Each structure stands twice: as C-alpha cells, then as structure tokens.
Amino acid sequence: MASPEIHHDPVGHRFTAVVDGLEAEVAYRYEDDVLVISHTGVPRPLEGRGIASALVRAVFEFAREAGVRVRPACSYAAGWIEKHVQYADLLA
C-alpha cells in the first residue's frame, strides 16, 4: 500500500490520515518545549497496513523540521522509535 496522505492539524495537536473513509490519528501535546506523543489510534479495519507507522514518522519529521524534541508517551510510538533509530536523536 502507498503511504496515506497525512494532514497536520496544529491547532488540534494531531496528525490524521483518512483511508477507506476511516480516520487514523496521532495526538500530541507540548510539555514545555517537548512534543509528547500521547495517543496513536487506527480503526480496526485499517490495522496492519502501516498507517500508524506513517503517522508517527510524520510527527518525527515535523519535530525535526521544527527543531523540537519528542517524547513518545503512548505505547505504539514508544515501540516504533525502538525500530527507527534514525530518529533517536530527537528523543527528549
């Protein structure tokens, strides 16, 4: 599957992707100058298609461009960073 189109909602503090009419998301908040990934959610029919991974990658790419550190507080993002060490330099 091609990577889904990802949208960043900076006001709502989330990244989203709509696939097959269903919305997946990564929510975040700021704690001081650290971007904290608080939730990754993918509807069950979309699981296993790499959508959560693409969303978390988008958050890390955004953080790199913005020059902020990241703390993966949700279990999915914490597991994701262990497999994608090229982003480890962004960890708070």
C-alpha distances in whole Angstrom, upper triangle without the diagonal:
4,6,8,12,14,18,21,24,27,29,27,26,23,19,17,14,14,11,12,16,16,16,15,18,19,23,26,29,32,35,37,35,32,29,28,25,26,23,20,19,16,17,17,14,11,12,11,7,8,9,13,13,11,14,17,16,17,20,21,20,23,25,25,26,28,30,30,30,27,28,25,27,25,24,20,21,24,22,19,22,23,20,20,23,23,23,26,29,28,29,32
4,6,9,12,15,18,22,24,27,26,25,21,17,16,12,13,11,13,16,16,16,15,17,19,22,24,28,30,33,35,33,30,27,27,24,26,23,20,19,16,18,19,17,13,15,13,9,9,10,13,12,10,13,16,14,15,18,19,18,20,23,23,23,26,28,28,28,26,27,25,27,25,25,21,21,24,22,19,21,23,20,19,22,21,22,25,27,26,27,30
4,7,9,12,15,18,21,24,22,21,18,14,12,10,11,10,13,15,15,14,13,14,15,19,21,24,26,29,31,29,27,23,23,20,22,20,17,16,14,16,18,16,13,14,13,9,8,7,10,10,7,9,12,11,11,14,16,15,16,19,20,20,22,24,24,24,22,24,21,24,22,22,18,18,21,20,16,18,21,18,17,20,19,19,22,24,23,24,27
4,6,10,13,16,19,21,20,19,15,12,9,6,8,7,10,12,12,11,10,12,14,17,19,23,25,28,30,28,26,23,23,19,21,18,15,15,12,14,16,15,11,13,13,10,9,7,10,11,8,9,12,12,11,14,16,15,16,19,20,20,22,25,24,25,22,24,21,23,21,22,18,18,21,21,18,20,22,20,19,22,21,20,24,25,24,25,27
4,7,10,13,16,19,18,17,14,10,8,6,7,8,12,12,13,11,11,12,14,16,19,22,24,27,29,27,25,22,22,19,21,19,16,16,14,16,19,17,14,16,17,13,12,10,12,13,9,9,13,13,10,13,16,14,15,18,19,19,20,23,23,24,22,24,22,24,22,23,20,19,23,23,19,21,24,22,21,24,22,21,24,26,23,25,27
4,7,10,13,15,14,13,10,7,6,5,8,10,14,14,13,10,10,9,10,13,15,18,20,24,25,23,22,18,19,16,18,16,14,14,13,15,18,18,15,16,17,14,13,9,11,11,8,7,10,10,8,10,13,12,12,15,17,16,17,20,20,21,19,20,19,21,19,21,18,16,20,21,18,19,22,21,19,22,21,19,22,23,21,22,24
4,7,10,12,11,11,8,6,5,6,9,12,15,15,14,11,11,9,10,12,14,16,18,22,24,22,21,17,18,16,17,16,14,15,15,17,20,20,17,19,20,18,16,13,13,14,11,9,12,12,9,10,14,13,11,15,17,16,16,19,19,20,19,21,19,21,20,22,19,18,22,23,20,21,24,23,21,24,23,20,23,24,21,23,24
4,6,9,9,8,6,4,7,9,12,15,19,18,16,13,12,10,10,10,11,13,15,19,20,18,17,14,15,13,15,15,14,15,16,18,22,22,19,21,22,20,18,14,14,15,13,10,12,12,9,9,12,12,9,12,15,13,13,17,16,17,16,18,17,19,18,21,19,17,20,22,19,20,24,23,21,23,22,19,22,22,19,20,21
4,6,5,6,5,6,8,11,13,17,20,18,17,13,13,10,10,10,10,12,14,18,19,18,17,14,15,14,15,15,15,15,17,19,23,23,21,22,24,22,20,17,16,18,16,12,14,15,12,11,15,15,12,14,17,16,15,18,17,19,17,19,18,19,19,22,20,18,22,24,22,22,26,26,24,26,25,22,24,24,21,22,22
4,6,5,7,8,11,14,17,20,24,22,20,17,16,13,12,10,10,10,11,15,16,15,15,12,13,13,15,15,16,17,19,22,25,27,24,25,27,25,23,19,18,19,17,14,15,16,13,11,14,14,11,12,15,14,12,15,14,16,15,17,18,19,19,22,21,19,22,24,22,22,26,26,24,25,24,21,23,23,19,20,20
4,5,8,11,13,16,18,22,25,23,21,17,17,14,13,11,11,10,12,15,17,16,16,14,15,15,15,16,17,18,21,23,26,28,25,26,29,27,25,22,21,22,20,17,18,19,16,14,18,18,14,16,19,18,15,18,17,19,18,19,20,20,20,24,23,21,24,26,25,25,28,29,27,29,28,24,26,26,22,23,22
4,6,9,10,14,16,20,22,20,18,15,14,11,11,8,9,9,12,15,17,17,16,13,14,13,13,13,14,15,17,19,23,24,22,23,26,25,23,19,18,20,19,15,16,18,16,14,17,18,15,16,20,19,17,20,18,19,17,18,18,18,18,21,20,19,22,24,23,23,27,28,26,28,27,24,25,26,22,22,22
4,7,10,14,17,20,23,21,19,15,14,10,9,6,5,6,9,12,14,14,13,10,10,10,10,11,12,14,17,19,23,24,22,22,24,23,21,18,16,18,17,13,13,15,13,10,14,15,12,13,16,16,14,17,14,15,14,14,14,15,15,18,18,16,18,21,20,20,23,24,23,24,24,20,22,22,18,18,18
4,6,10,13,16,19,18,16,12,10,7,5,4,6,9,11,15,17,17,15,11,11,9,10,9,10,11,13,16,19,21,18,19,21,20,18,14,13,14,13,10,10,13,11,9,12,14,11,13,16,16,15,18,16,16,14,15,14,14,14,17,15,14,17,19,17,18,22,22,21,23,22,19,21,22,18,19,19
4,7,10,13,17,16,14,10,8,6,5,7,8,12,14,18,20,18,16,13,13,10,12,11,9,11,12,15,18,19,16,17,18,17,15,11,10,12,10,7,8,10,8,7,11,12,10,12,15,15,15,18,16,17,15,16,14,16,14,17,15,13,17,18,16,17,21,20,19,21,20,18,20,21,18,19,20
4,7,10,13,12,10,7,6,4,7,9,11,15,18,21,23,22,20,16,16,13,14,12,10,10,10,12,15,16,13,15,17,15,13,10,10,12,10,7,10,12,10,10,14,14,13,16,18,18,18,21,20,20,18,19,17,18,16,18,15,15,19,19,17,19,22,22,20,23,23,20,23,24,21,22,23
4,6,10,10,8,6,5,6,9,12,15,18,21,25,27,25,23,20,19,16,17,14,12,11,9,11,14,14,11,13,15,12,11,8,9,11,9,8,11,13,11,12,16,16,15,18,20,20,21,24,23,23,21,21,19,20,18,19,16,16,20,20,18,20,23,22,21,24,23,21,24,26,23,24,26
4,7,6,5,4,6,9,12,15,18,21,24,28,30,29,27,23,22,19,20,17,14,12,10,10,13,12,10,13,15,13,13,10,12,14,12,11,15,16,14,16,19,19,19,22,24,24,24,27,26,27,24,25,22,23,21,22,19,19,23,23,21,23,26,25,24,27,27,25,28,29,27,28,29
4,5,5,6,8,11,14,17,21,24,27,30,33,32,29,25,25,21,22,18,15,13,10,10,12,10,8,11,13,10,11,9,12,14,12,12,16,17,16,18,21,21,21,24,26,26,27,29,29,29,26,27,24,25,22,22,19,20,24,23,21,24,26,24,24,27,27,26,28,31,28,29,31
4,6,8,11,14,18,20,24,27,30,34,36,35,33,29,28,25,25,21,18,15,12,11,12,9,8,12,14,12,14,12,15,17,16,16,19,21,20,22,25,25,25,28,29,29,31,33,32,32,30,30,27,28,25,25,22,23,27,26,24,27,29,27,27,31,30,29,32,34,32,33,35
4,7,10,13,17,19,23,26,29,32,35,34,32,28,27,24,24,20,18,15,12,11,13,11,10,14,16,15,16,13,16,19,17,16,20,22,20,22,25,25,25,28,30,29,30,33,32,32,29,30,27,27,25,25,23,24,27,27,25,28,30,29,29,32,32,30,33,35,32,33,35
4,7,10,14,16,20,23,26,29,32,32,29,26,24,21,20,17,14,11,9,7,10,9,8,11,14,13,14,11,13,16,15,14,17,19,18,20,23,23,23,26,28,28,29,31,30,30,27,27,24,24,21,22,19,20,24,24,22,25,27,26,26,30,30,28,30,33,30,30,32
4,7,10,12,16,19,23,26,29,28,26,22,21,17,17,14,11,9,7,7,11,11,9,12,15,13,14,10,11,14,13,11,14,17,15,16,20,20,20,22,25,25,25,28,26,26,23,23,21,21,18,19,17,18,21,22,20,23,25,24,24,27,27,25,28,30,27,27,28
4,7,10,14,17,20,23,26,26,23,19,18,14,14,11,8,6,4,6,10,11,8,10,12,11,11,7,7,11,10,8,11,14,13,14,17,18,18,19,22,23,23,25,24,23,20,20,17,18,15,16,13,14,18,18,16,19,22,21,20,24,24,22,24,26,23,23,25
4,6,10,13,17,20,23,22,19,15,14,11,11,8,6,5,7,9,13,14,12,12,15,14,12,9,8,11,10,7,9,12,11,11,14,16,15,16,19,20,20,22,20,20,17,17,14,15,12,14,12,12,16,17,15,17,20,20,19,22,22,20,22,24,21,21,22
4,7,10,14,16,19,18,16,12,11,7,8,6,4,6,9,12,15,17,14,14,16,15,13,10,8,10,10,6,7,10,9,8,11,13,13,13,17,18,17,19,17,16,13,13,11,11,10,12,10,9,13,14,13,14,17,18,17,19,20,17,19,20,17,17,18
4,7,11,13,16,16,14,10,9,6,6,5,6,8,12,14,18,20,18,17,19,19,17,14,11,13,14,10,10,13,12,9,13,15,13,14,17,18,17,19,16,16,13,12,11,11,10,13,12,11,14,16,15,16,19,20,19,21,22,18,20,21,18,17,17
4,7,10,13,12,10,7,5,4,5,7,9,12,15,18,21,23,21,20,22,22,19,17,14,15,15,12,10,13,12,9,11,14,12,11,15,16,14,16,13,12,10,10,9,9,10,13,13,11,13,16,15,15,19,20,19,20,21,17,18,19,15,14,14
4,7,10,10,8,6,5,7,7,10,13,15,19,21,24,27,25,24,26,26,23,20,18,19,19,15,14,16,15,12,14,16,13,12,16,17,14,15,12,12,10,10,11,10,12,16,16,14,15,19,18,18,21,23,21,22,22,19,19,19,16,15,14
4,6,6,6,5,6,9,10,13,16,19,22,25,28,30,28,27,29,28,25,23,20,21,21,17,16,18,16,13,14,16,13,11,15,16,13,13,10,10,9,10,12,12,14,18,18,16,17,20,20,18,22,24,22,22,22,18,18,18,14,14,12
4,6,5,7,7,10,11,15,18,21,24,27,30,33,30,29,31,31,28,26,23,23,23,20,18,20,19,15,16,18,16,14,17,18,15,15,11,10,10,9,12,12,15,18,19,17,17,21,21,19,22,25,23,23,23,19,19,18,15,13,11
4,6,8,10,14,15,18,21,24,28,31,33,36,33,32,34,33,30,28,25,25,26,23,20,22,21,17,17,19,17,14,17,18,14,13,10,10,11,12,15,15,18,21,23,20,20,23,23,21,24,26,25,24,24,20,20,18,15,14,11
4,7,9,13,15,18,21,24,27,30,33,35,32,32,32,32,29,27,24,24,23,21,18,19,18,15,14,16,14,11,13,14,11,10,7,7,9,11,14,15,18,21,22,19,19,22,22,19,22,24,22,22,21,17,17,15,12,12,10
4,6,10,12,15,17,21,24,27,30,32,29,28,29,29,25,24,21,20,21,18,15,16,16,12,12,14,13,9,12,14,11,10,6,5,6,7,10,11,15,17,18,15,15,19,18,16,19,21,19,19,18,15,14,13,10,9,7
4,7,9,12,14,17,20,24,26,29,26,25,26,25,22,20,17,17,17,14,12,14,13,9,9,12,10,8,11,13,10,10,7,6,5,6,8,10,12,15,16,12,13,17,16,14,18,19,18,18,18,14,14,14,10,10,9
4,6,9,12,15,18,22,24,27,24,23,24,24,21,19,16,16,17,14,11,14,14,10,11,14,13,10,14,16,14,14,10,9,6,5,6,6,9,12,13,10,11,14,14,13,16,18,17,18,18,15,14,15,12,10,9
4,6,8,11,15,18,20,23,20,19,20,20,18,16,12,13,14,11,8,11,12,8,10,13,12,11,14,16,15,16,12,11,7,6,5,5,6,10,10,7,9,12,12,11,15,16,15,17,17,14,14,16,13,11,12
4,7,10,14,17,19,22,20,19,20,21,19,17,13,15,16,13,11,14,15,12,13,17,16,15,18,20,18,19,16,14,11,9,7,5,5,9,10,9,10,13,13,14,17,19,18,20,21,18,18,19,16,14,14
4,6,10,13,15,18,16,15,17,18,16,14,10,13,14,11,10,14,14,12,14,17,16,16,19,21,20,21,18,17,13,12,9,8,5,8,8,8,11,13,13,14,17,18,18,20,21,18,19,21,18,17,17
4,7,10,12,15,13,12,14,14,12,10,7,9,11,8,8,12,12,11,13,16,16,16,19,21,21,22,19,18,14,13,10,10,7,8,7,7,11,12,11,13,16,16,16,19,20,18,19,21,18,17,19
4,7,9,12,10,10,12,13,12,10,7,11,12,10,11,14,14,14,16,19,19,19,22,24,24,25,23,22,18,17,14,13,10,11,9,11,14,14,14,16,19,19,19,22,23,21,22,25,22,21,22
4,6,8,6,6,9,10,10,7,7,10,11,10,12,15,15,15,18,20,20,21,24,25,25,27,25,24,21,20,17,17,13,13,11,13,16,15,14,18,20,19,20,23,24,22,24,26,24,23,25
4,6,6,7,10,11,12,10,10,14,15,13,15,18,18,19,22,23,23,25,27,29,29,31,29,28,24,23,20,20,16,16,14,16,19,19,18,21,23,22,23,27,27,26,27,30,28,27,29
4,5,5,9,10,12,11,11,15,16,16,17,20,21,21,24,25,26,27,30,31,32,33,31,30,26,25,22,21,18,17,15,17,20,19,18,22,23,22,24,27,28,27,29,32,30,29,31
4,6,9,9,12,11,13,16,16,16,19,21,21,23,25,26,27,29,31,32,33,35,33,32,29,28,24,24,21,20,17,20,23,21,20,24,25,24,25,28,29,28,30,33,31,31,33
4,7,6,9,8,9,12,13,13,15,17,18,19,22,23,23,25,27,28,29,31,30,29,26,25,22,22,19,18,15,17,20,19,17,21,23,21,22,25,26,25,27,30,28,28,30
4,6,8,8,8,11,12,13,14,16,18,19,21,22,23,25,27,28,29,31,29,28,24,23,20,20,17,15,12,15,18,16,15,18,20,18,19,23,24,23,25,28,26,26,28
4,6,8,9,10,12,13,14,16,18,19,20,22,23,25,26,28,29,31,29,28,24,24,20,21,18,16,13,15,17,15,14,17,18,16,17,21,22,22,24,27,26,25,28
4,6,8,9,10,12,14,14,16,18,19,20,22,24,25,26,28,29,28,27,24,24,21,22,19,18,14,16,19,16,14,18,19,17,17,21,22,21,24,27,25,25,28
4,6,5,6,9,10,11,12,15,16,16,18,20,21,23,24,26,25,24,21,21,18,20,17,16,12,13,16,14,11,14,16,13,14,17,18,17,20,23,22,22,25
4,5,5,6,9,10,11,13,14,15,17,19,20,21,23,24,23,22,20,20,17,18,16,16,12,12,16,15,12,15,17,15,15,19,19,18,20,23,21,22,24
4,5,5,6,9,10,11,13,14,15,17,19,20,21,22,21,20,17,16,13,15,12,12,8,9,12,11,9,12,15,13,13,17,17,16,18,21,19,19,21
4,5,5,6,9,10,11,12,14,15,16,18,20,21,20,18,15,16,13,15,13,12,9,8,11,10,7,10,12,10,10,14,14,13,15,18,17,17,20
4,6,5,6,9,10,10,12,14,15,16,18,20,19,19,16,17,15,17,15,16,12,11,14,14,10,12,15,13,12,15,15,13,16,19,17,18,21
4,5,5,6,9,10,11,13,14,15,16,18,17,17,14,15,13,15,13,14,11,10,13,14,11,12,16,15,13,16,16,14,17,19,16,17,19
4,5,5,6,9,10,11,12,14,15,16,15,14,11,12,9,12,11,12,9,7,10,11,8,9,12,12,10,13,13,11,13,15,13,13,16
4,5,5,6,9,10,11,12,14,15,14,14,12,13,12,15,14,15,12,9,12,12,9,9,12,11,9,12,11,9,12,14,12,13,16
4,5,5,6,9,10,11,12,14,14,14,12,14,13,16,16,17,14,12,15,16,12,12,16,15,13,15,13,11,14,16,13,15,17
4,5,5,6,9,10,10,12,11,11,9,11,10,13,13,15,13,10,13,15,12,11,15,15,13,15,14,11,13,14,11,12,14
4,5,5,6,9,10,10,9,9,7,10,10,13,14,15,14,10,12,14,11,9,13,13,10,11,10,7,10,10,8,9,12
4,5,5,6,9,10,10,11,11,14,14,17,18,19,17,14,16,17,14,12,16,15,12,13,11,9,12,12,10,12,15
4,5,5,6,8,9,10,10,13,14,17,18,20,18,15,17,19,16,15,18,18,15,16,14,11,14,14,11,13,15
4,5,5,6,5,7,7,11,12,15,17,19,17,14,16,18,15,14,17,18,15,15,13,10,12,11,8,10,11
4,5,5,6,8,9,13,14,18,19,21,19,16,17,19,16,14,17,18,14,14,11,9,11,9,7,10,12
4,6,8,11,12,16,17,20,22,24,22,19,20,22,19,17,21,21,17,17,14,12,15,13,11,14,15
4,6,9,11,15,17,19,21,24,22,19,20,23,20,18,22,22,19,19,17,14,16,14,11,14,14
4,7,10,14,16,19,21,23,23,19,20,22,20,17,21,22,18,17,15,12,14,11,9,11,12
4,7,10,13,15,18,20,20,16,17,20,18,16,19,20,18,17,15,12,13,11,7,9,9
4,7,10,13,15,18,18,14,14,17,16,13,16,18,15,14,14,10,10,8,5,6,5
4,6,9,12,14,14,10,11,14,13,10,13,15,14,13,13,10,9,9,6,5,5
4,6,9,11,12,9,8,12,12,10,12,15,14,14,15,11,10,11,8,6,6
4,6,8,8,5,5,9,9,8,11,13,13,13,15,12,11,13,10,8,9
4,7,9,7,7,10,11,11,13,16,16,17,18,15,14,16,14,11,11
4,6,6,6,9,10,11,13,15,16,17,19,16,16,18,16,14,14
4,6,5,6,9,10,11,13,15,16,19,17,16,19,17,15,16
4,5,5,6,9,10,11,12,15,17,15,15,18,17,15,17
4,5,5,6,9,10,10,12,14,12,12,15,13,11,13
4,5,6,7,9,10,11,14,12,11,14,13,10,12
4,6,5,7,9,11,14,13,12,16,15,13,15
4,5,5,6,9,11,10,11,14,13,12,15
4,5,5,6,9,7,7,10,10,9,12
4,6,6,10,9,8,12,12,11,14
4,6,9,10,10,13,14,13,17
4,5,6,7,11,11,12,15
4,5,5,8,10,10,14
4,6,7,9,11,14
4,5,6,8,11
4,5,5,9
4,6,8
4,6
4
